[in-house]
């Protein structure tokens, strides 16, 4: 039987049963759309997060507190921090000891908090970031105006701040904020600098933060002695892993830790962080694709049911075709082509809708300040096409075989 005839016959059958065909196609299309959106959005998000890490440079090491007896990237550690477990063992003295290591170029200890910031009649709840004089060097940020605070101001608990560009706009508008006072905890703090616009970093809006000497934040506002993290840059990137190991051994000695499982801190290089992110996103993608595969299988079952119904409805037609010379193979291929054409149309529709959705997601993310970009996954498209045709083939085989094995005489009697 001519292959062109088979395709035309399959299309005519789809057109003849518009509603039934449309519902079947919809089931497969949803799965195809999900495959494309999951893989494309996953790629975009992975590139976005990786890009945020690259901003800090490959020679950055991050030392953070963690819940003892948990792994640094574990769910247990994250949940412990989320429910309010506070680790107070990391100190400024630890940061100063780290700074003395031979491969360490600059160190910036960090501590965060929140406070109402006010200027005139403008009041804004703002995140406070306690930092040291090396903050700009470590975090590769740029001043738009003024200066950053000095070591002497940090050691002297000076009441000075550097503000992000969004804070400047909301509190001061078009007014020059330099040397003006803002109120934090009802006390005046002098603005000595304004940072250039940074955008989001690690899902944190760096422009909506007020940066303050860390010792001032500790003693004057929060009343604590500990810090949350230490960011540092190394002189030789090739020795970053060795330096991270040095930091680990140093802090274990300082914190009197003999069992590595009891570490209350974690030192992470950018290479390690990048590897962790890749593993997380790859794992999520596989999990989501497994869920999507279920919807495709459900769509395949729908196709098989429809094809069984079609065979039952066209039993007389099958008998008539066989009576005039059609072979079992001709009948088998006819119904198999109908299944394949249905899934191909579903796949094509799913690909088009999926591409549109990926584009709309990129626009929506950009409107919220997250420049994910339009990263279409061609692997996702290939998987979608392969899945749709495989589903059509696998779930169309049994109904097509049933149609091919009908006896002509028996089929003609069922008119």
N, C-alpha and C positions, 0 to 999 in steps of 0.2 A: 504494500500500500504506500502511495506517495506521501513523503513526510510533510510536504506543503499542505496536502489535503488533511492530514492529521491535525496540523496546527489550526487550519481554518475551521475544521469540525469542532475542535476544542473551544475556540473563541466563540463560535456560534452557540455552543451549549452554555457558555458563561453568560452570553447576552440574553439568551432565551430565559434563563433563570436568574434574573438580575438581583433580586433581593437575597436569595439564598447564596448566590455567589459572593455578593458584597459582604454579607455577614461572615462568611468563611474567610474571605480575603482579609477582613478587618482583624480577625483573631491572629493571623500570621503577621500582619503588618505591625501590630502593637509590639510583638516580640522583636521584630527587626528594628523598629524605632528605638526600643530599649537598648539593644545591642550597640547601635551607633552612638546614642546619647551617652551611655555608660562609659564606653571606651574613649570617646572624644572629650567628654567632660573630665574624665579621669586624667587623660593626658594633659589637658589644659591646667587642671589644678596642680598636677605634679610639677609642670614647668613653672607655674606661678610660685609655688613654695620653694622650689629649687632656686628660682631667681632671687627670692628674698634672702636665701642663705648666701648666694654669690655676692650680694651687696656688701656683706661683712668681710669677704675675702677668704681665701683658703688657709690663711695663716692665723685664723682666730681659734681660740680654745675657750670653751664656756665651762665654768665650774659652778654647779648649782647644788643646793641642798636637796636631799631626798630622804624618804622614810627608810630607816634602817631595816635590814632583812628583806628588802625588796630590790628588784633590778631597776636600773635607772629609767629604762624605757617601758617598764611593765605597767599593766593596768592597775595593779595594787598600789604602786607609787602614785600614779595620777589620781586614783580615787582617794588615797590618804590625804593628799594635798587639797583635793576638792572639798572634803568634809571638814577641813579646818585644822589638820595636824600641823603644828608649827615647829620647825626645826630651828633652834637658836644657837647651834654650835659653830656656825661659820661667822668669823669675825673680821674686823678691820686688820687685826694683827696677822690673821691668816693671809689676807691679801698682800700685806707688806712683806711677808715671808716668801710668797710666790714671786713677787717682783724682784727678789734677789737672785732667782735662778738664772743661770748663765744664758739661756736661750730666750729669755723673756725680754721683750722690748718695751712694752707698755702695759699697764694694768689699770682697770677701772672697776672697782667694787660697785655693787648696785643694791638698792633697796627701794621699794615702791610703797606708796600709800595714796590716800585720797583726802582732799580737803576742799572746802569752798574757797574760791578765789574771787576777790572783789576789787573793782576799780570804779569809783564814782557810784553810779546807780546800776552798774552791770555786775551781776554775780553769776558765777559758773562753777559747777562741781567739776573738779579737775583732778586728773591723776598726777601725783608727784613722783618724780624719779630722782632719787638721791644718787649722785655721781661724784667722781673725782675729777681732778684737773686734766686727766688724760682721756676723758670721755670721748672727745671729738676724734682723737687719734685712733682710739680703739674701734669706734663705731662708724668711722668714715663719714661723719656729718659735717655740714658746712654752715658757717654763720652768715646770715644775711646782713646783720648790722650789730655793732657793738663788739663785745668780747665774751669769753667764757671766764668762769671764776677761777681763781688761782689756788695753789696749794696753801698759801698763807690764809686765804679766806676760808678754805675748808677746815684747816686746823684751828682757826680762830672762831669757828661757828658763826661766820658772817651771815647776815640776813640779806643775801643777794640771790637772784634767780635769773635763769635764761629761759625764755618762753618759746613755744612752738608757734608756727605761723598762724594756725587756726585760733590759738589762744589770743594772739595779738589782735586778730580781726574781730573776735567776739568781745573782748574787753576794751580795746582801744579804738577800733574802727580805723579811721584815717589819721588818728593822732599818733605822734611819735612816742613810743613807750619808754625809750631809753631814759634812765635816771629818774623815772617816775616810780611811785610806790604802789604795790598791790597788797591787799590784806589776805593773809593766810592765818587762820585760827585767831583772827582779830588783831594780828600783829603785822606791822608794815615790813615788806620785803622789797628791796630796790631792784628794778629790772636793769641788768647790765648788758644783756644781749638778746638777739632774736635769731632763731635758727631759720635757715632757708627751708622752703617747702620740701618735705621728705616723702610724704605719702605713707601708705600702709607698709608695715614691715612685720611679717609673721602674724598677720591679722590684727596688728595693733596700730592705731593711728598715731604716728610719732609726732604729728603736728598739733595734737590736742593735749600735749603734756607740758608741765612746768618742771624744769630741771633745776635742782637745788643742791648745794653742797651736802654730801651724804652725812657728814657728822652733824650738820645743822638739822637735817631731817631726823636723825637718830635722837639727838638730845633735846631739841627745841620743840619738835612737833609730835613724834611718835613715842618718845621715851623708852627706847630700846637700845641694846648694845650689839645686837647681831646684824648681819646682812643676809641677803637672799642669794646673791650670785656674785661671781667675779668673772668679768670678761677680760681677755688678754690677747695680745698679738705676739707672735714669736718672731725672732730674727731670721731663722732658717726654717722654711716651711717643711723641708725634707725631714726635719727632726721633730715635727709636731707630735707624732705618736710617742716618741721617747720623752718629750717634755710633759705630755699628759701623764705618762707613767711616773715621772719624777714628782709631779704635783700630787698624784695619788699617794705615793709613799710619804711625801712630806706631810700631808694632811692627816694621814693615819698616825704618824708619830705625834703630831701636835694634838690630835683628838684621843690619843691613847687607845687606838683601835688595833687589835691583834687578829681579829677574825674579819677577812674581807667581806663576808656576808653582812657584817654589821656596819658597813660604811654609811655615814650620814651625809654624804656628798657624792657627786659624780662629775668627772672631768671628761668632756666630749670635744673631739676635734670636728672641724667642719666636714672632713671626709667621712667620718663615722656618722655624723648627723645626716649627710646626704644618703649614705647607704641605708640608714634606718628608714628614711622617708621613702626611698624607692621600694623597700620591702613592704612597708605599710600599704602604699598605693597599689602595688602589684597584687598583694593579698586581697585588698578590697575589690579590685577589678575582677579577680577570679571568682570571689564570692558572689558579686553582683551578676556576673555572667552565668553562674550556676543557677541563680534565681530566674534570670531571663530565659534560660534553657527550658525551665519548667513551663513557662508561658508558650514557648514555641512547641513543646510537646503536646500541650493542650490544644493548640491550633492544629497540630498534625492529626490528633484524634478527631477533631472536627472535620477535617478534610476526608478522613477515612469514612466517617459516618455519612457524609454527604455523597461520597462516591458509592457506598453501598446502596443508599437510597436511589441514586442515579441508575445503578445497575438494575435494581428492582423495577424502576419505572420504565426502563428501556429493554426489558427482557424480550418483548415481541420484536423490537428493532434488531436486537442481536441475532435472534433466530432467523429473521428475514435476510440479514446480511450473510449469515452462514449458508443459507439456502441458495443464495445466488453466487457463492464461491469464495466468500471471505474465510480466511484461515484463522485458526486459534491465535496465531501471532498477530494477525491484523487487528483482531478484536482487543487483544491484550495491549498492543501499542496504542490503540485509539484511546482507551480509558486511562492508560498510564500518561499519555500526553495531556489529557484533560487535567489530570492532577498536577503535572509539572507546570503547565501553563498557568493554572490557578495560583500556585505558589510563586511562580516567577512574577506574575502581576502584583501579588501581595508584597514580594520582595522589592520590586521597583517602587511601589507606592511608599513602602516603609523607608526606603533609602531617601527619597525626596523629602518626606515629612521629617525624617531624622536630621537631614542636613539643615533644614529650615529651623528646627528646634535648637540645634547646636548654635546656630547663628544668633537666635533670639536670646539664648542663655548668655552668650558672650556679651551681647548688648546690655542685658539686665545687670550682669556683673560689673561692667564698666560704669554703669550709672550709679553703682554703689561704691565706686572707688577701687574695685578689684579688676585690674586689667588682665583678664585671663587670655584674651585673644581668641581668634577663630581657628582653633586647632582641630581640624577634621581628621579623624582616625581612618586612614585608608585600610588598615588592617581590620578595623571594625566593619567597613563596607564589604571587604572580601569575606569575612566571617558571616556577615548577614546574608550575602548571596549564597554562600556554600550551605548555610543552615537551611535557607528557604528551599533550595533545590533538593537537598538531602531529605528534608521533611516530606516534600512532595513525592520523592521517589520511594522512600521507605513506607509511607502511609498510603501510597497509591498502588503498591504492588499487589496486596491481597485482594482488594476489590477488582483490580484489573484481571487478576488470575481467575477470580470467580466468574467474571464475565466471559473470559476466553474458554472456560471449560463447560459452559452451558451447551446442552445438546440442542440442535436446531429444532427437532420435532417437539421436544418438551417446551422450549422457549416459545414456539408459535402457538402452542395450546394455551399459553397464559395471557393472551390478548385481553 
